[in-house]
C-alpha cells in the first residue's frame, strides 16, 4: 500500500509530461504535412529529376 503513495504521483507526472509533449507537437506543426512523409519514403534521394 505504501508503494501506491509513490507510484500514483509518478504516473500522473509522466502522463502530464506526455500530454505536454503531444500538445507541443500539435502547436509546433508536427502533424501539418501528413502526405509529405509518405512521398519522402518513396523518394530515392539522389537529387536527379525523374524522366
C-alpha positions as CSV (number, residue, x, y, z in Angstrom):
1,X,0.0,0.0,0.0
2,X,2.9,2.3,0.6
3,X,4.2,1.9,-2.9
4,X,0.9,3.4,-4.3
5,X,1.8,6.6,-2.5
6,X,4.9,6.8,-4.8
7,X,3.6,5.2,-7.9
8,X,0.4,7.3,-8.4
9,X,2.1,10.7,-8.4
10,X,4.9,9.4,-10.7
11,X,2.2,8.1,-13.1
12,X,0.4,11.4,-13.0
13,X,3.6,13.3,-13.7
14,X,4.6,11.1,-16.6
15,X,1.1,11.3,-18.0
16,X,1.2,15.1,-17.8
17,X,4.6,15.2,-19.5
18,X,3.3,13.0,-22.3
19,X,0.3,15.3,-22.7
20,X,2.5,18.4,-22.7
21,X,4.8,16.8,-25.4
22,X,1.8,16.0,-27.5
23,X,0.3,19.5,-27.2
24,X,3.7,21.0,-28.1
25,X,3.9,18.8,-31.2
26,X,0.4,19.9,-32.2
27,X,1.3,23.6,-31.7
28,X,4.6,23.4,-33.5
29,X,3.1,21.9,-36.6
30,X,4.4,18.4,-36.5
31,X,1.2,17.0,-37.9
32,X,0.6,19.5,-40.7
33,X,2.1,17.7,-43.7
34,X,0.9,14.1,-43.5
35,X,1.2,13.4,-47.2
36,X,4.7,14.7,-47.5
37,X,6.2,12.0,-45.2
38,X,4.6,9.2,-47.4
39,X,6.1,10.7,-50.5
40,X,9.6,11.1,-48.9
41,X,9.6,7.4,-48.2
42,X,9.4,6.7,-51.9
43,X,12.0,9.3,-52.9
44,X,15.4,7.9,-54.0
45,X,17.2,11.0,-52.7
46,X,19.8,11.1,-55.5
47,X,18.8,14.6,-56.5
48,X,18.2,13.9,-60.1
49,X,14.9,14.9,-61.7
50,X,12.8,11.9,-62.8
51,X,12.3,11.5,-66.5
